[in-house]
């Protein structure tokens, strides 16, 4: 599913230096037109608390080649220092397409979101280092084919009168399809369904619509919402409730998308082989990095599931799509309101053009991120 580059370098890195550098936020470059702002939910474009103070993790080998991954939170940097540095200080091998998991941490707690995000930051930095040895960026190492995006419109209010106009604008921008959120208020399920219906009717056969429940629907809301969405023929319903095993009791057949909150590889394999879901939707940076993501996507493909990576770590999703290919990863998520905020630390933000992510320009840390003048924090390596 991902062929090794001809003449690839040795997998052995040996001794490495790992540092973290604080990032300076720049302006948020919005991608939505001004007239759509009226339809935004009150928190539609705000950053999560852990995304306010951000860093880049940099891995450098003894030959001066460097890989990086960011932005990451202060908490992630601390976990890398405490639970991954003891592994890295002994030397490390470069990741590969045939690997089975990310770096194994030390310490008592070795599972779950925070550990996997820290693992992912190192795994992705090591993949970037491997690409750097070929003089390319990670997203171009296995080819330069463009990657399609679908638009996440979760920052907009599906019930707003302008929502169908926003949906029409999204379709005209060339996105593969679009996704809207139903908030889960039991007293508003009728209005939510009506909002989705207005969008579906406006788009007609021109573009499909998916719906996200962010795992927060209660049983009464879920039962009614799933029946209504099945009648509307939506592309999928994403995380209507936290546990997909509980959906069978509703007796409704609708495609289900899960994965962004399944962090550990063993749990991912269990889910993609369970027969419970129709779409595999991992977040590459949240679940250990590219190494386990490639394996899980391959297993999903064998089971007949397409992978549509969650957009929480867009560059990682982009890399997975390039390396796995469009038959495995047809499109990645681009969050219309959150992604520009996430990329405020990047000097060259990735923005789709005609619904497609093009390859980023070759760069090093000096041109990829807006880095603070403060001294780097040494995580691994000689003083």
N, C-alpha and C positions, 0 to 999 in steps of 0.2 A: 504493500500500500504506500510505502514511501521508499523509493530507491535511494541508495547511498550515492553521493556524488563521486564521480570518477576521480581516482587519485586522492581520496579523502585522507586526512591526517590521522595520526595515531589517536586512539581513544584515551591514551594515558596523558593526564595533565601534569601529574607530579605536584610539587609544591605550588601553592597559589597564595595570593594576597587578596583578601576580601575586605572592602571598605564600604561604608555607607556615606552618601553625601546628601545634605539637606537641599531641598528644592525650593526655589522661589516662584510663587505664583505669578502668572502673567494675566493678561486680559482673557475673559471668556469670549470666544468667537462663536456667537450663536449661528446656527444653521437654519433656524426657522424664520419665516418672514414676520415682520412686526405685527401684521394684522392678526396673526394667530395667537398672540399673547393673551388676548381676551378669553380664550378658551382654555388656558392653562389652569390646572389645579393649583391651590395656594402654595404647595411645596413642590411643584412640578419640576423646578430646575435647581433646587438647592443641593448642596453637597452633604454626604453623610458625615457625622462627627469625626470618624476615623480617617476621613479623606482630607481634612483641613491642614494637617501638618504632614508633609510627604517627603520621602527619601528615594534615592536610587541606590540599588545594591550593585556594586562593581566587583567583578572577579577578574584578576589579572594573573597571567601565568609568567613563568620565569623568562620567557622570550619577549615579554612586553605586549602580547596580544591580550585584548580586553573584551569582556562581555558584560552586559549590564541588563538590569531589569528594574522597572519602576513605572509609575510611582508606587511606593509601599508605605505603610503607616509606621509610626514610631514603635508600636507594639510588635510589628513584624520584625523590625531591626533587632529588637531585644531578644526575640525568640531565635533568630539566626545566630546571634552572639552566644546565647546560653546553651542552645540545644543542637545546633548544626556546626558551629565552629570547631568543637572537639573532633568531629568527623573530618572536616575539611583540612584541619591542620596536619593530618597524616598523609595528605595527598589524595587526589580524587581522579576518577576516570571520567572522560566526557560522556554525556548521555548519548543514547543511540535509539534508532527506531525499534530495535529488538529488545530494549530494556523492559523491565516489568514494573518498576515503581521508582519513585523519586528517592532521594537520599534518606537513609534511615536516621532519625534523630536519636539523641540520648535523652535521658530523663524519664520521669514517671509517666507523664502524659504524652502519648505518641500518636494519638488519633484526633480527628475532629478538625474543625474549620481553621483555627489559628495555627496549628502545626502545619496543616497542608498549605496554607497561604505562604508561610515561611519557607517550606520546602519548595513551593512553586517559584518563589523569587530566586532561589539559588539554582534550581533546575533550569529555569528560563535564561538566567544569566550565563550558565554553562553552555546551553545551546547557542546563545549569542556569541560566546567565546569560540565555539567550534566553527561557526560561520565566519567569524572574524579572521580565523586562520586561513580562510579562502578569500579574504578580502571583500566579503559581501555582508549584507544585513541578513538576519535570520529569515525574514519573509521572502528573500530572493534566492536563498541557498538551493532550494529544490525547484527553481523555475520562477518565471515572472508573470504567470498568468494572473489576470485580474480576478478578484474575489467579489461575488455578489453579496449584497446586504439586503436584509429585510428591515423595515423601519419599526422601531418600538415607540409607540405614541403614548406611553403610560403616563407621561406628564400632563396629558390633556384630559379634560373632563368629558367622558363619553356621552354625558347627558346634555352638554352645552349645545345651544342652537347652531353654533359654528362648527361643531364636530364633523358633520358631513363635508363641509367645505375644506376643513383641514385634511380629511381623508382623501379628498379629490386632489388636493395639492401634493400629498405624499405619492399618490399613484403617478401623477404627472412627472415627479422627480425621478422615476425609473426604478424604485425599489421593487424587489421581487414580490413582496406582499407586506402587510402591515399588521401590527398587534396593538390592541387596546385593552385597558384595564376596567374590570367591573369591581367596584369597591367592596361589596360584601355586606352592605347594610340591609338587614332582612326587610326593613320597611320600604326599601327603594329598589327591590329586585325588578319590579315591573318597569320602572323608569330606566333602569340600567339596560334591560333587554330591549326596550324601545329605542334607546340610543344606539345600541349595536345594530338593530334592524334598520334604522335610518341610514347608517353608514353602509351596510351591506347593499341596501337598495340603491343608494347613490352610486356605488361603484359598479353594480351590476355584475356582468361577467368579466369586467376589466381587471379586477384584482381581488384576491382572497383576503379574508380577515381572520386573524387569530385573536384569542381572548386570554388574558392573564388574570388569575385569581389570587396571585402571590400567597397561596396557601392559607388564606384567611376566611374562607367561606364557612359559615356554620351549616349544619345538616339541612335546615329548612331552606336556607338560601340556595345551597348547592343543588338540592333536589329540583327546585323550580328552575334555577338558572341552567342547569345541564339539559333539561328537557327543552327549554326554549332555544338554547344554542344548537342543539342537535337539529331542531326544526329549521334553523337558519342556515345550516350546512357550513359552519365555520371550519376553518382549516384545522385548528386544534384548540383545546382548552388547556392552558398551562397552570399547573399546580392549583387546581380549584380548592383542594384541601391538602393538609400537610402529608397525609399518608395515602398513597394511591390505592392501597388494599381496601380502604373503606368505601371506595366509589361503587363497587359492584352492587351494594345494597340498594342503590338508587335505580337500578334496572334501566340505565340509559347508555346507549352505545354512541360515544363521541370520541374522536382521537384525543389522546392525552399526551402532554409533553411534561417531562420531569427531568431533573438532573442538576440544576445549579446549586442545590443545597445537599447534594450527596457527595461528600468530600473524600471518603476513603475508597481506594480502588476496589477492595473486596465488596463493599456495598454497591459500588457502581456496577460491577459485573453481575451481582445478584439481581439488580434492578433491570438491566438490559436483557437479561435472560429469563425474566419472570413472566413475560407475556402480559404484563399489566399496562405497558405504555406503548405508544405508537411513534413517539419522537424522542430521541435522546438529546438532551440539552445541558451539557456540562458547562461549568465555568473553568476554563483551563488554568487560569492563575489561582483560583481558589482551591483547587483539588490536587495539588502536588506538582503541577507544571505540565510541560509538553510530553514528558516520558510516559506517565500513566495515561494521559489523555489519548495518545496515539493507540495504546493498547485497547482502551475502552471503546474507542471509535471503531476499531477493527472488529471487536467482538460484536458491537451493535450492528455493524454492516453484515456480518455473518448471520445475525438473527433477523435481518431484513429491516433494520431501523436506520433511517437517515439521521445524521448528527447535525444539529443547528446550534453551535456554541452560544452560550449566554454572553452578553456584551459587557459584563463587568470588567473584563480585562481584554480589551479589543485587540491589542497587538498580539496577544497570545492566541486568541481565536483566529486571527488572520494567519498566523504561522501554522496552526493546525489545519486550516482550510487549504493552504498551499501545499503542505506536506502530504496530506491525506488525499487530496484531489476532489473535484466536484462531484464524483459519483458517490463519495462518502460524506462530504460536507458541502452541500449545494449552496449554502449561504450562511452568513454570520449576522448576529444582531447588532444594529446600530441604534442606540438610544438617542432620540432626537434632542432631548432636553438635558439628560445627565452627562452624556459623553463629552460635549464641549466643556463642561465644568471639570470633568476628570482630566481633560487634556490641557488644562490651563498651565501646567508645568512644562509642557512640551513646546519647543520652539517651532516645530513643524507638525502641527496637529493633523491626524489622519481624518479626512472628511470624504465621504463618498461623492463621486461625480457621476451623475446619471445612475445612481444606485449601485455604484461599483467602487470598491477600494482599490486604488492603484498602489504600486509599490512605493515605499518611502524612499527618500533620497539617501545615498550613502552618507553616513555621518559617524562621528565619535561623540563622546560624552559632552564635548564642548559645544556641539551644535544640535544635539538631540534634545537635551533638557536645559531648562533655566536653572543653573546650579548656584547655590549660595556661595559667598566668599568665605564662609567659615571653613575651618579645617575639616578634612574627612575624618570620620570615626573609623578607626581600625578594628575590624572584627576578627580577621585571621591574618597571620603573617608576621614577619619580623618587624620590630620597632624601627 
